[in-house]
């Protein structure tokens, strides 16, 4: 009596294809999760950068205000008297010719 066995390799092809497909889908999902995490990190960094920029702009405005307050008339006279500076009534300025010595060489 002859026993006929069907070709078992045909069933293994579907299993291999399914395993390869599952690995591909899992890999794609992993790549998407990693890319999403990078996007979230960039978003958080951008938010922190905006807050830092806002703080720097506020500090710049405060320093500008302090500078203008310091350089106003009464405040400037007080600053000059604190450092024993005298206001010159006839100042003599250094005059430079029309051409610069270094630029004309």
LINHU-V735633 format. One record per residue. N is the residue number from 1. PSI is psi in whole degrees, 0 to 359 (999 if undefined). Layout:
# LINHU-V735633
N	PSI
N	PSI
This chain:
# LINHU-V735633
1	135
2	131
3	124
4	123
5	132
6	160
7	111
8	346
9	332
10	323
11	328
12	331
13	318
14	322
15	316
16	316
17	319
18	318
19	316
20	318
21	318
22	319
23	319
24	316
25	318
26	318
27	318
28	319
29	319
30	318
31	319
32	321
33	317
34	316
35	322
36	318
37	320
38	319
39	318
40	319
41	318
42	320
43	317
44	319
45	321
46	318
47	316
48	322
49	321
50	319
51	319
52	317
53	319
54	318
55	320
56	319
57	320
58	315
59	320
60	318
61	319
62	318
63	321
64	318
65	316
66	321
67	314
68	322
69	324
70	326
71	10
72	166
73	301
74	320
75	324
76	321
77	321
78	319
79	319
80	318
81	328
82	325
83	14
84	43
85	146
86	139
87	125
88	126
89	331
90	77
91	146
92	123
93	154
94	123
95	134
96	141
97	178
98	328
99	145
100	146
101	319
102	327
103	336
104	358
105	999
